[in-house]
């Protein structure tokens, strides 16, 4: 992307939940993206009520940076991990 910000999104099928797969896979994707010279940060969004997604985001070291409105479902929390 021209602004150096990539976004990661994910979903885990029900039978594979609560096994750490999401944190492992999303963490690997974030590391891979941050390894590219044109990427300065990776962002992820989730709803405040989505406890499992919040756990994944925090486990991989993303930090809250603000909010964004979803067209029909309300407020989304925005998290980011920047290149060090």
Backbone as CSV, one residue per row, in Angstrom:
resi,resn,N_x,N_y,N_z,CA_x,CA_y,CA_z,C_x,C_y,C_z
1,UNK,0.817,-1.203,0.000,0.000,0.000,0.000,0.856,1.260,0.000
2,UNK,0.366,2.317,-0.598,1.154,3.541,-0.727,1.399,4.232,0.610
3,UNK,0.529,4.003,1.608,0.733,4.638,2.917,1.563,3.788,3.866
4,UNK,1.966,2.604,3.446,2.791,1.733,4.272,2.034,0.994,5.357
5,UNK,0.703,1.057,5.331,-0.126,0.388,6.335,-0.845,-0.795,5.691
6,UNK,-0.593,-1.985,6.216,-1.294,-3.188,5.768,-2.344,-3.533,6.809
7,UNK,-3.372,-4.249,6.391,-4.408,-4.671,7.334,-4.536,-6.183,7.287
8,UNK,-4.665,-6.795,8.448,-4.833,-8.238,8.532,-6.247,-8.536,9.029
9,UNK,-6.854,-9.567,8.454,-8.181,-10.022,8.868,-8.140,-11.545,8.942
10,UNK,-8.985,-12.109,9.766,-8.925,-13.550,9.972,-10.247,-14.069,10.495
11,UNK,-10.407,-15.380,10.358,-11.548,-16.092,10.910,-11.108,-17.530,11.137
12,UNK,-11.625,-18.140,12.164,-11.285,-19.527,12.474,-12.579,-20.333,12.511
13,UNK,-12.595,-21.460,11.801,-13.790,-22.297,11.826,-14.025,-22.815,13.242
14,UNK,-15.266,-23.024,13.557,-15.670,-23.335,14.923,-14.921,-24.524,15.531
15,UNK,-14.710,-25.585,14.771,-14.060,-26.777,15.318,-12.576,-26.575,15.623
16,UNK,-11.988,-25.474,15.160,-10.564,-25.209,15.385,-10.315,-24.088,16.382
17,UNK,-11.353,-23.575,16.998,-11.203,-22.450,17.921,-10.597,-22.902,19.254
18,UNK,-10.024,-21.933,19.957,-9.457,-22.134,21.298,-8.250,-23.080,21.299
19,UNK,-7.513,-23.116,20.203,-6.321,-23.954,20.113,-5.061,-23.149,19.832
20,UNK,-5.197,-21.823,19.727,-4.042,-20.979,19.460,-3.696,-20.822,17.989
21,UNK,-4.495,-21.417,17.115,-4.208,-21.343,15.684,-4.279,-19.912,15.158
22,UNK,-5.267,-19.156,15.605,-5.425,-17.788,15.105,-4.224,-16.935,15.493
23,UNK,-3.806,-16.994,16.745,-2.665,-16.187,17.180,-1.404,-16.583,16.425
24,UNK,-1.207,-17.875,16.225,-0.019,-18.331,15.494,-0.045,-17.866,14.038
25,UNK,-1.178,-18.043,13.380,-1.276,-17.686,11.962,-1.235,-16.172,11.749
26,UNK,-2.007,-15.441,12.548,-2.035,-13.984,12.393,-0.690,-13.385,12.770
27,UNK,-0.077,-13.903,13.817,1.251,-13.427,14.199,2.272,-13.635,13.086
28,UNK,2.211,-14.796,12.431,3.125,-15.068,11.314,2.861,-14.120,10.144
29,UNK,1.606,-13.838,9.860,1.266,-12.904,8.778,1.772,-11.499,9.076
30,UNK,1.620,-11.075,10.319,2.091,-9.743,10.706,3.606,-9.661,10.582
31,UNK,4.311,-10.675,11.067,5.778,-10.695,10.951,6.207,-10.660,9.489
32,UNK,5.539,-11.444,8.664,5.859,-11.492,7.242,5.666,-10.110,6.611
33,UNK,4.533,-9.472,6.904,4.255,-8.150,6.327,5.273,-7.120,6.790
34,UNK,5.600,-7.136,8.077,6.558,-6.153,8.601,7.969,-6.386,8.081
35,UNK,8.216,-7.544,7.517,9.511,-7.829,6.901,9.686,-7.197,5.526
36,UNK,8.607,-6.678,4.964,8.674,-6.029,3.657,9.071,-4.566,3.825
37,UNK,9.963,-4.094,2.974,10.474,-2.728,3.145,9.432,-1.626,2.993
38,UNK,8.348,-1.881,2.290,7.346,-0.829,2.078,6.260,-0.811,3.151
39,UNK,6.290,-1.759,4.066,5.278,-1.836,5.124,5.844,-1.256,6.412
40,UNK,5.179,-0.234,6.945,5.604,0.397,8.200,4.812,-0.126,9.390
41,UNK,3.569,-0.582,9.149,2.717,-1.045,10.235,1.641,-1.971,9.684
42,UNK,1.105,-2.805,10.574,-0.023,-3.670,10.244,-1.144,-3.352,11.225
43,UNK,-2.347,-3.207,10.708,-3.506,-2.904,11.545,-4.517,-4.048,11.501
44,UNK,-5.308,-4.121,12.563,-6.427,-5.056,12.640,-7.567,-4.339,13.351
45,UNK,-8.785,-4.687,13.003,-9.953,-4.100,13.671,-10.834,-5.217,14.209
46,UNK,-11.542,-4.912,15.278,-12.531,-5.844,15.824,-13.533,-5.059,16.647
47,UNK,-14.618,-5.715,16.967,-15.655,-5.087,17.783,-15.292,-5.195,19.260
48,UNK,-15.695,-4.233,20.061,-15.373,-4.260,21.494,-15.884,-5.509,22.213
49,UNK,-16.958,-6.100,21.707,-17.546,-7.281,22.335,-16.929,-8.600,21.873
50,UNK,-16.026,-8.563,20.904,-15.467,-9.801,20.340,-14.234,-10.229,21.149
51,UNK,-14.495,-10.891,22.263,-13.456,-11.239,23.234,-12.355,-12.111,22.625
52,UNK,-12.719,-13.098,21.829,-11.718,-13.990,21.243,-10.782,-13.229,20.307
53,UNK,-11.335,-12.368,19.481,-10.518,-11.584,18.564,-9.609,-10.623,19.320
54,UNK,-10.130,-10.017,20.376,-9.303,-9.129,21.203,-8.129,-9.888,21.801
55,UNK,-8.358,-11.124,22.196,-7.278,-11.945,22.737,-6.189,-12.210,21.711
56,UNK,-6.584,-12.534,20.493,-5.613,-12.770,19.416,-4.793,-11.512,19.168
57,UNK,-5.474,-10.404,19.032,-4.806,-9.133,18.728,-3.801,-8.764,19.819
58,UNK,-4.196,-8.911,21.050,-3.279,-8.572,22.156,-2.128,-9.563,22.246
59,UNK,-2.405,-10.842,22.027,-1.380,-11.877,22.122,-0.253,-11.669,21.111
60,UNK,-0.564,-11.080,19.965,0.478,-10.890,18.948,1.142,-9.517,19.042
61,UNK,0.829,-8.786,20.103,1.546,-7.539,20.371,1.006,-6.294,19.713
62,UNK,-0.226,-6.349,19.253,-0.825,-5.132,18.691,-1.322,-4.238,19.828
63,UNK,-1.317,-2.949,19.583,-1.755,-1.981,20.591,-2.904,-1.140,20.025
64,UNK,-3.810,-0.698,20.896,-4.935,0.122,20.416,-4.470,1.491,19.943
65,UNK,-5.031,1.934,18.813,-4.670,3.262,18.294,-5.885,4.140,18.024
66,UNK,-7.092,3.591,18.194,-8.275,4.406,17.951,-9.491,3.567,17.630
67,UNK,-10.466,4.221,17.026,-11.708,3.551,16.635,-12.074,3.942,15.211
68,UNK,-12.967,3.167,14.650,-13.485,3.404,13.305,-14.939,2.953,13.315
69,UNK,-15.784,3.571,12.539,-17.183,3.170,12.464,-17.391,2.141,11.372
70,UNK,-18.118,1.084,11.701,-18.561,0.104,10.722,-19.876,0.622,10.150
71,UNK,-20.099,0.427,8.867,-21.287,0.967,8.200,-22.604,0.597,8.891
72,UNK,-22.711,-0.629,9.364,-23.991,-1.044,9.931,-23.904,-1.640,11.333
73,UNK,-22.703,-1.975,11.807,-22.593,-2.684,13.085,-22.014,-1.851,14.221
74,UNK,-21.670,-0.604,13.976,-21.197,0.260,15.052,-19.684,0.402,15.118
75,UNK,-19.210,0.658,16.324,-17.804,0.988,16.542,-16.876,-0.226,16.406
76,UNK,-15.779,-0.010,15.714,-14.691,-0.980,15.617,-13.486,-0.409,16.352
77,UNK,-12.802,-1.261,17.089,-11.539,-0.861,17.704,-10.425,-1.113,16.702
78,UNK,-9.480,-0.187,16.607,-8.362,-0.320,15.674,-7.082,-0.560,16.473
79,UNK,-6.357,-1.598,16.086,-5.088,-1.958,16.719,-3.985,-1.932,15.664
80,UNK,-2.747,-1.777,16.135,-1.638,-1.666,15.196,-0.364,-2.233,15.808
81,UNK,0.452,-2.760,14.937,1.830,-3.132,15.299,2.739,-2.499,14.274
82,UNK,3.681,-1.691,14.756,4.596,-0.970,13.875,5.925,-1.680,13.785
83,UNK,6.602,-1.444,12.693,7.948,-1.967,12.491,8.865,-1.339,13.536
84,UNK,9.711,-2.138,14.145,10.629,-1.603,15.160,11.962,-1.222,14.571
